[in-house]
């Protein structure tokens, strides 16, 4: 991922209902790392909309999605800290 693509993903990020708002970049992440976190959350939220289909027709993908969600949760706790206890996006 280059800086131009990272800038585009960061600029187009919108908080997702029911998910932690990642709009504010923590100082502990580089621009490229931050873009990867946003991209991961975007993927998870997109696939979450299809979760019933994925569970039924592609259990391996469902398991992978769960692993991605766990990784994202760890990243959020590490870099956003106590802000995770604030309200999630409406």
QUICOR-V408656 format. One record per pair of residues at least 12 apart in sequence whose C-alpha atoms are under 10 Angstrom apart, sorted by sequence separation. I is the first residue (numbers start at 1). J is the second residue. If there is no record, write none. Layout:
((I	J) (I	J))
This chain:
((10	22) (11	23) (22	34) (25	37) (50	62) (10	23) (25	38) (10	24) (47	61) (48	62) (51	65) (10	25) (22	37) (23	38) (47	62) (22	38) (21	38) (48	65) (47	65) (48	66) (22	41) (21	41) (10	31) (20	41) (44	65) (10	32) (13	35) (19	41) (43	65) (44	66) (15	38) (7	31) (10	34) (11	35) (14	38) (44	68) (45	69) (6	31) (7	32) (9	34) (10	35) (13	38) (16	41) (19	44) (40	65) (43	68) (44	69) (6	32) (9	35) (10	36) (12	38) (13	39) (15	41) (16	42) (19	45) (43	69) (5	32) (6	33) (8	35) (9	36) (10	37) (15	42) (18	45) (41	68) (3	31) (4	32) (6	34) (7	35) (10	38) (13	41) (14	42) (17	45) (40	68) (41	69) (44	72) (2	31) (3	32) (6	35) (9	38) (10	39) (13	42) (16	45) (40	69) (2	32) (5	35) (6	36) (9	39) (16	46) (1	32) (40	71) (41	72) (1	33) (3	35) (6	38) (40	72) (41	73) (2	35) (6	39) (9	42) (1	35) (37	71) (38	72) (1	36) (37	72) (37	75) (37	76) (34	79) (26	76) (28	78) (29	79) (28	79) (27	79) (28	80) (20	73) (26	79) (27	80) (22	76) (25	79) (26	80) (21	76) (25	80) (26	81) (20	76) (24	80) (22	80) (21	80) (20	80) (21	83) (22	84) (20	83) (21	84) (20	84) (20	85) (21	86) (20	86) (21	87) (20	87) (21	88) (22	89) (19	87) (20	88) (21	89) (18	87) (19	88) (20	89) (21	90) (18	88) (19	89) (20	90) (17	88) (18	89) (19	90) (16	88) (17	89) (18	90) (15	88) (16	89) (17	90) (15	89) (16	90) (14	89) (15	90))
